[in-house]
């Protein structure tokens, strides 16, 4: 993947801040937003290699965002973070989500997954 650009979409600012700081320290180019509608309408998804999104948000859920990403041809990796992950496993498979982490998640585990993908390319 070379230089990896990551987009974080979550309605909890603390989660965005934690991921931004941790992944930036690891050398990734990271952008975050707590406005799912802004992510859908304003951000050029072609510039990102990895999208990390929460499942339960308003006005757009993580599922809505992922559907829009995939229908727009987004071929990057998607990480879903959710306290409700186990309730939605079938939907996760259908949306071709690459990895899921249950809240509370480990920053190191998410970073390890991204590093694993980077090593494959």
DAZIHU-V758802 format. One line per field, one symbol per residue. ss: DSSP state (H for helix, E for strand, L for the rest). Layout:
# DAZIHU-V758802
ss: ???
This chain:
# DAZIHU-V758802
ss: LLLLEEEEELLLHHHHHHHHHHHHHLLLEEEEELLHHHHHHHLLHHHLLEEEEELLLLLLLHHHHHHHHHHLLLLLEEEEEELLHHHHHHHHHHLLLLEEEELLLLHHHHHHHHHHHHHHL
